[in-house]
Amino acid sequence: MAYTDDAVKAKLSALNETQESIVTVAQWVMFHRRHADRTGTLWLQRLKDSGANKRLNLVYLANEVAQQSKARKKDDFLIAFSPIIAEATAIAYKGATNEVQQKLRRVVEVWRQRLIFEPTIQEAIEARIDELDKTRSSGKKPLIGGSLFSSSSGPSAPPEIQPLVTLQIAVSKAVATTTSAVPTADSEYDKLTDPSKPTPTPPVHAARLSALLKNLANAEGAVSESIKARRGLLDGLERIIETNRSALATEEGQKETLTTRKTAIESKKREVEDGIMRGLSANSTPATHGSPFAGSNGRVATPNDNADSERPHVEELTPPPPESLTPTDSPTAANAVAITGSNATHEQPSVAAQSLQTAQSIPVPAQAGSDLLSSLSMPAVRHYAGSPGSASGTAAKKRKLDDDYPDFGNGEDAMADLDEDVAELLRAESGGGR
């Protein structure tokens, strides 16, 4: 099929959402890439006249053509779409359902990731979509590609650079127009002024010159608009730079003041801490008489003094005197010796009784340290009534023998009943033993 406007319109009208239809139309369009500018114009006009779903199919067609052109390094359609793609995307996005808008955002995100269009064109596309999101009364859409100039779920631009957003959008639009107008004017100029080509007839030559003048004027106007937009952007940037430079000087002065104050306070803090440490050192040295920390003997009071004063009283180890251990009704040592002497003629007082009497008669001198020596000495051995070593115990033993053997100790001669020879022998032995 030959390339005509009607043929292009027929192809665009027959386009549907299937991949096969989109790929078939894209191949036919790319085959006639010499007419890329005219195809782009007809495509935009068809997009404006279509409904929301049809617009999405036309955007899919432009996406297929642009990506194939980028892959094959054929820039005809990229140049043709660059001036109109931002406007076309905004038209398709405006008034569409949320589902269609999300699909359009996905297409724009693919363009950003694969670098299909120039960065300025990409920014212009995103800016137009973000403008539409701002004007909507409902919630905002997520940010496309993390652009600085959108207001979706990401943080909005600070108020200080809000004026720059509009200026940057104007620059992007001007650059998009310049990108298509200047190459067209240059191409027409090269064709018409090529000396190798024959000169056409005067009427045709005049018509071509008029068309060239029109293209040059359009390119000149586009470049002028771009220059104007860039100058406005630079003015805005310079104002922001000047404002930040003034604020920077103020903040540097504040920093210097704060640093000086901080240094002075740190020095004062060290002085106070040194004074505290010197005071603690003075408290730990011996104090002179009259000092509130000195005792009555001139010695400095220490925490150990309080510990000694609070120490509980401990009973000393000095044993009690022997009299406190003697039972009330027990006989004394003198009585025990007297009883023993009356019951046994030849029995002497026990050694223990004599030691006890001697110990009681010796006075104990009250000297320093006697308590400690007394606590280390063993108490005197005492024999109480009834014990084996006491005098009363000896008398009691004698009385028991008299009771068990009444024939002994009753004053009679024990050898009266013996044979006279035996008795005489016993008396002789007794006398010799004495």
C-alpha positions as CSV (number, residue, x, y, z in Angstrom):
1,M,0.0,0.0,0.0
2,A,1.4,3.4,-1.0
3,Y,1.9,6.0,1.6
4,T,-1.0,8.6,1.8
5,D,-2.8,10.4,4.5
6,D,-5.8,8.2,4.0
7,A,-3.7,5.1,4.3
8,V,-2.2,6.3,7.5
9,K,-5.6,7.2,9.0
10,A,-6.9,3.8,7.9
11,K,-4.1,2.0,9.7
12,L,-4.6,4.0,12.8
13,S,-8.3,3.4,12.8
14,A,-7.9,-0.3,12.5
15,L,-5.5,-0.4,15.4
16,N,-6.6,-2.4,18.5
17,E,-5.1,-3.5,21.8
18,T,-3.7,-6.8,20.6
19,Q,0.1,-7.1,20.3
20,E,-0.2,-8.5,16.8
21,S,-2.2,-5.4,15.6
22,I,0.3,-3.0,17.2
23,V,3.4,-4.7,15.8
24,T,1.8,-4.9,12.3
25,V,1.0,-1.2,12.1
26,A,4.4,-0.3,13.6
27,Q,6.2,-2.2,10.9
28,W,4.2,-0.5,8.2
29,V,4.8,2.9,9.7
30,M,8.6,2.3,10.0
31,F,8.7,1.1,6.5
32,H,7.7,4.6,5.4
33,R,10.0,6.3,7.8
34,R,10.8,9.0,5.2
35,H,7.4,10.4,6.1
36,A,8.0,10.3,9.8
37,D,7.1,14.0,10.3
38,R,3.7,13.6,8.5
39,T,3.0,10.3,10.3
40,G,3.7,12.0,13.6
41,T,1.3,14.8,12.9
42,L,-1.5,12.4,11.7
43,W,-0.9,10.2,14.8
44,L,-1.3,13.2,17.2
45,Q,-4.5,14.3,15.4
46,R,-6.0,10.8,15.6
47,L,-5.1,10.6,19.3
48,K,-6.9,13.9,20.0
49,D,-10.1,12.6,18.3
50,S,-10.1,9.2,20.0
51,G,-11.5,8.0,23.3
52,A,-9.5,7.0,26.4
53,N,-9.0,3.3,25.5
54,K,-8.1,4.1,21.8
55,R,-5.6,6.7,23.1
56,L,-3.9,4.1,25.1
57,N,-3.5,1.9,22.0
58,L,-2.0,4.8,20.1
59,V,0.5,5.4,22.8
60,Y,1.4,1.7,22.7
61,L,2.0,2.2,18.9
62,A,4.2,5.1,19.5
63,N,6.1,3.2,22.1
64,E,6.7,0.3,19.7
65,V,7.9,2.5,16.9
66,A,10.2,4.5,19.2
67,Q,11.8,1.5,20.8
68,Q,12.3,-0.2,17.4
69,S,13.8,3.0,16.1
70,K,16.2,3.2,19.1
71,A,17.2,-0.4,18.7
72,R,17.9,0.0,14.9
73,K,19.5,3.4,15.4
74,K,17.1,5.0,13.1
75,D,16.2,8.4,14.6
76,D,13.6,9.5,12.1
77,F,10.6,8.8,14.4
78,L,12.4,9.8,17.5
79,I,13.0,13.2,16.0
80,A,9.4,13.3,14.8
81,F,7.9,12.3,18.1
82,S,10.1,14.5,20.4
83,P,8.1,17.8,19.9
84,I,4.7,16.1,20.3
85,I,5.2,13.2,22.7
86,A,4.8,15.2,25.9
87,E,1.5,16.8,24.7
88,A,0.2,13.5,23.4
89,T,0.9,11.7,26.6
90,A,-0.8,14.4,28.6
91,I,-3.9,14.2,26.4
92,A,-4.1,10.4,26.8
93,Y,-3.5,10.8,30.6
94,K,-6.1,13.5,31.2
95,G,-9.6,12.2,31.9
96,A,-8.5,8.6,31.8
97,T,-9.5,6.0,34.4
98,N,-7.1,5.1,37.1
99,E,-6.2,1.8,35.4
100,V,-5.4,3.5,32.1
101,Q,-3.3,6.1,33.9
102,Q,-1.3,3.4,35.6
103,K,-0.6,1.8,32.3
104,L,0.5,5.1,30.8
105,R,2.8,5.7,33.8
106,R,4.4,2.3,33.2
107,V,5.1,3.2,29.5
108,V,6.7,6.5,30.6
109,E,8.8,4.6,33.2
110,V,10.0,2.3,30.5
111,W,11.1,5.3,28.4
112,R,13.1,6.6,31.3
113,Q,14.7,3.3,32.1
114,R,15.7,2.6,28.5
115,L,16.6,6.2,27.6
116,I,14.3,6.2,24.6
117,F,14.1,10.0,24.4
118,E,16.4,12.8,25.4
119,P,16.5,13.7,29.1
120,T,14.8,17.0,28.5
121,I,12.0,15.4,26.6
122,Q,11.6,12.8,29.3
123,E,11.4,15.5,32.0
124,A,8.8,17.4,29.9
125,I,6.7,14.3,29.7
126,E,6.8,13.7,33.5
127,A,6.2,17.3,34.2
128,R,3.0,17.4,32.2
129,I,1.7,14.3,34.0
130,D,2.6,15.7,37.4
131,E,0.8,18.9,36.6
132,L,-2.3,16.9,35.9
133,D,-2.0,15.1,39.2
134,K,-1.7,18.3,41.0
135,T,-5.0,19.7,39.6
136,R,-6.9,16.6,40.5
137,S,-9.0,16.7,43.6
138,S,-8.3,13.1,44.5
139,G,-5.1,11.5,45.9
140,K,-1.8,12.0,44.1
141,K,-0.1,9.4,42.0
142,P,3.3,7.9,42.7
143,L,6.4,9.6,41.4
144,I,7.5,8.7,37.9
145,G,11.2,7.7,37.8
146,G,12.0,9.7,41.0
147,S,11.7,13.1,39.2
148,L,12.4,16.2,41.3
149,F,9.5,18.0,39.8
150,S,6.6,15.7,40.7
151,S,4.5,15.7,43.8
152,S,3.4,12.1,44.1
153,S,4.0,9.9,47.1
154,G,7.6,11.3,47.3
155,P,8.4,14.6,49.0
156,S,7.2,17.7,47.2
157,A,9.6,20.4,46.0
158,P,10.6,22.9,48.7
159,P,8.9,26.4,48.4
160,E,12.2,28.0,47.6
161,I,12.6,26.2,44.3
162,Q,8.9,26.1,43.3
163,P,9.5,29.0,40.8
164,L,12.2,26.9,39.1
165,V,9.8,24.2,38.3
166,T,7.8,26.3,36.0
167,L,11.0,27.7,34.4
168,Q,12.4,24.2,33.9
169,I,9.1,23.0,32.2
170,A,9.3,26.0,29.9
171,V,12.9,25.1,29.0
172,S,11.9,21.5,28.3
173,K,9.1,22.5,26.0
174,A,11.3,24.9,24.1
175,V,14.1,22.4,23.7
176,A,11.6,19.8,22.4
177,T,10.4,22.3,19.7
178,T,14.0,23.2,18.9
179,T,15.0,19.6,18.6
180,S,12.6,19.0,15.7
181,A,12.6,22.4,14.0
182,V,16.3,23.0,13.7
183,P,17.2,19.6,12.1
184,T,14.3,20.1,9.6
185,A,15.5,23.6,8.6
186,D,19.1,22.4,8.3
187,S,18.1,19.5,6.1
188,E,16.0,21.6,3.8
189,Y,18.7,24.2,3.6
190,D,21.3,21.6,2.6
191,K,19.1,20.2,-0.1
192,L,18.3,23.6,-1.6
193,T,21.8,24.9,-1.5
194,D,23.6,21.7,-2.6
195,P,25.7,22.7,-5.7
196,S,25.8,19.2,-7.0
197,K,22.1,19.1,-7.6
198,P,20.6,20.8,-10.7
199,T,18.8,24.1,-10.2
200,P,15.0,23.6,-10.6
201,T,12.8,25.8,-12.7
202,P,12.2,29.3,-11.4
203,P,8.7,28.7,-10.2
204,V,9.6,25.5,-8.4
205,H,12.8,27.2,-7.1
206,A,10.8,30.1,-5.7
207,A,8.4,27.8,-4.0
208,R,11.2,25.8,-2.4
209,L,12.9,28.9,-1.2
210,S,9.6,30.1,0.4
211,A,9.3,26.8,2.2
212,L,12.9,27.0,3.3
213,L,12.3,30.5,4.7
214,K,9.3,29.2,6.6
215,N,11.3,26.4,8.1
216,L,14.2,28.7,9.0
217,A,11.8,31.1,10.7
218,N,10.2,28.3,12.7
219,A,13.6,27.1,13.8
220,E,14.7,30.6,14.6
221,G,11.6,31.2,16.7
222,A,12.0,27.8,18.5
223,V,15.6,28.7,19.3
224,S,14.6,32.1,20.5
225,E,12.0,30.7,22.8
226,S,14.6,28.2,24.2
227,I,17.1,31.0,24.8
228,K,14.4,33.1,26.6
229,A,13.4,30.1,28.8
230,R,17.0,29.3,29.7
231,R,17.7,32.9,30.6
232,G,14.7,32.9,32.9
233,L,15.9,29.7,34.5
234,L,19.4,31.1,35.0
235,D,18.0,34.2,36.5
236,G,16.0,32.1,39.0
237,L,19.0,30.0,39.8
238,E,21.1,33.1,40.3
239,R,18.6,34.5,42.8
240,I,18.6,31.3,44.7
241,I,22.4,31.2,44.6
242,E,22.6,34.8,45.9
243,T,20.0,34.0,48.7
244,N,21.9,30.9,49.7
245,R,25.3,32.8,49.6
246,S,24.0,35.5,52.0
247,A,22.5,32.8,54.3
248,L,25.8,31.0,54.2
249,A,27.8,34.0,55.3
250,T,25.3,34.5,58.2
251,E,25.5,30.9,59.3
252,E,29.3,31.0,59.2
253,G,29.3,33.9,61.6
254,Q,26.9,32.1,63.9
255,K,29.1,29.1,63.8
256,E,32.2,31.1,64.8
257,T,30.3,32.7,67.7
258,L,29.1,29.3,68.9
259,T,32.5,27.8,68.7
260,T,34.0,30.6,70.8
261,R,31.3,30.3,73.4
262,K,31.7,26.5,73.5
263,T,35.5,26.8,74.0
264,A,35.0,29.3,76.9
265,I,32.4,27.1,78.6
266,E,34.6,24.0,78.3
267,S,37.5,26.0,80.0
268,K,35.2,27.1,82.8
269,K,33.9,23.6,83.3
270,R,37.5,22.3,83.6
271,E,38.3,25.0,86.2
272,V,35.2,24.0,88.3
273,E,36.1,20.3,88.1
274,D,39.7,21.1,89.1
275,G,38.4,23.1,92.1
276,I,36.3,20.1,93.2
277,M,39.2,17.7,93.0
278,R,41.5,20.1,95.0
279,G,38.8,20.3,97.7
280,L,38.7,16.5,97.9
281,S,42.5,16.4,98.1
282,A,42.5,18.9,101.0
283,N,40.0,16.8,102.9
284,S,42.2,13.8,102.7
285,T,45.3,15.5,104.3
286,P,46.0,15.9,108.1
287,A,44.2,18.9,109.6
288,T,45.7,21.4,112.1
289,H,44.4,22.1,115.6
290,G,41.2,24.0,115.5
291,S,40.2,22.6,112.2
292,P,36.6,21.4,112.1
293,F,37.8,18.0,110.9
294,A,40.3,17.5,113.7
295,G,39.5,15.6,116.9
296,S,40.3,16.6,120.5
297,N,43.8,15.1,120.3
298,G,44.6,16.9,117.0
299,R,44.1,13.8,114.9
300,V,41.9,14.0,111.8
301,A,38.6,12.2,112.1
302,T,38.3,9.3,109.7
303,P,35.5,7.0,108.8
304,N,37.2,4.3,110.8
305,D,36.6,6.3,114.0
306,N,32.9,6.0,113.5
307,A,33.2,2.3,112.8
308,D,35.1,1.9,116.2
309,S,32.5,3.9,118.1
310,E,29.7,1.8,116.6
311,R,31.3,-1.6,117.2
312,P,29.2,-3.7,119.6
313,H,30.5,-4.6,123.0
314,V,32.1,-8.0,123.2
315,E,32.3,-9.9,126.5
316,E,35.9,-10.5,127.5
317,L,37.4,-13.9,127.9
318,T,38.5,-13.5,131.6
319,P,37.0,-16.4,133.6
320,P,34.9,-15.6,136.7
321,P,36.4,-15.9,140.2
322,P,36.4,-19.4,141.7
323,E,33.9,-18.3,144.5
324,S,31.2,-17.7,141.9
325,L,31.6,-21.4,140.8
326,T,31.4,-22.9,144.3
327,P,28.0,-24.3,145.3
328,T,26.3,-22.5,148.2
329,D,26.0,-25.6,150.5
330,S,29.4,-27.2,149.6
331,P,32.0,-27.3,152.4
332,T,35.1,-25.2,152.2
333,A,38.6,-26.6,151.8
334,A,39.4,-26.1,155.5
335,N,36.2,-27.9,156.6
336,A,37.0,-30.8,154.2
337,V,40.5,-31.2,155.7
338,A,39.1,-31.2,159.2
339,I,36.6,-33.9,158.4
340,T,39.3,-36.0,156.9
341,G,41.5,-35.6,159.9
342,S,38.8,-36.7,162.3
343,N,37.9,-39.8,160.4
344,A,41.4,-41.0,159.3
345,T,44.3,-40.7,161.6
346,H,47.1,-41.0,159.0
347,E,45.3,-39.3,156.0
348,Q,46.6,-35.9,154.8
349,P,44.6,-33.2,152.9
350,S,44.5,-33.7,149.1
351,V,46.9,-31.9,146.9
352,A,44.0,-30.3,145.0
353,A,42.6,-28.8,148.2
354,Q,46.0,-27.3,149.1
355,S,46.4,-25.8,145.6
356,L,42.9,-24.3,145.8
357,Q,43.6,-22.8,149.2
358,T,46.9,-21.4,148.0
359,A,45.3,-19.9,144.9
360,Q,42.7,-18.2,147.0
361,S,45.2,-16.7,149.4
362,I,47.4,-15.1,146.6
363,P,46.2,-11.7,145.5
364,V,46.0,-11.0,141.8
365,P,47.6,-7.7,140.9
366,A,45.6,-5.4,138.7
367,Q,48.0,-4.6,135.9
368,A,47.5,-3.5,132.4
369,G,46.9,-6.5,130.2
370,S,45.9,-8.8,133.1
371,D,42.6,-9.4,131.4
372,L,44.2,-10.8,128.3
373,L,46.6,-13.0,130.4
374,S,43.8,-14.2,132.5
375,S,41.8,-15.2,129.4
376,L,44.7,-17.3,128.2
377,S,45.4,-19.0,131.5
378,M,43.6,-22.2,132.6
379,P,41.3,-21.9,135.7
380,A,42.4,-23.7,138.9
381,V,41.2,-27.2,139.3
382,R,38.5,-27.5,141.9
383,H,37.1,-30.7,143.5
384,Y,33.6,-30.4,144.7
385,A,31.9,-32.5,147.3
386,G,31.4,-36.1,146.2
387,S,34.2,-36.0,143.6
388,P,37.1,-38.6,143.9
389,G,39.8,-36.1,144.7
390,S,38.0,-34.1,147.5
391,A,38.3,-34.5,151.3
392,S,34.7,-35.1,151.7
393,G,34.9,-37.9,149.0
394,T,37.6,-39.6,151.1
395,A,35.5,-39.5,154.2
396,A,32.5,-40.8,152.4
397,K,34.6,-43.7,151.0
398,K,35.8,-44.6,154.6
399,R,32.2,-44.6,155.8
400,K,31.2,-46.9,153.0
401,L,34.0,-49.4,153.9
402,D,32.8,-49.3,157.6
403,D,29.3,-50.1,156.5
404,D,30.3,-52.9,154.2
405,Y,32.8,-54.5,156.6
406,P,31.6,-53.8,160.1
407,D,34.3,-55.9,161.7
408,F,36.9,-53.3,160.5
409,G,37.3,-50.0,162.1
410,N,35.1,-50.6,165.2
411,G,38.0,-50.3,167.7
412,E,38.5,-54.0,168.2
413,D,41.7,-55.9,167.4
414,A,41.3,-57.4,163.9
415,M,43.8,-60.3,164.7
416,A,42.1,-61.5,167.8
417,D,40.6,-64.5,166.1
418,L,43.8,-65.5,164.3
419,D,46.3,-68.2,165.5
420,E,48.8,-66.8,167.9
421,D,51.7,-67.8,165.7
422,V,50.2,-66.1,162.6
423,A,49.2,-63.0,164.6
424,E,52.7,-62.7,166.0
425,L,54.2,-63.0,162.6
426,L,51.9,-60.4,161.2
427,R,52.7,-58.0,164.1
428,A,56.4,-58.6,163.6
429,E,56.1,-57.8,159.9
430,S,54.0,-54.7,160.6
431,G,56.5,-53.4,163.1
432,G,59.4,-54.0,160.8
433,G,57.6,-52.3,158.0
434,R,57.3,-49.2,160.1
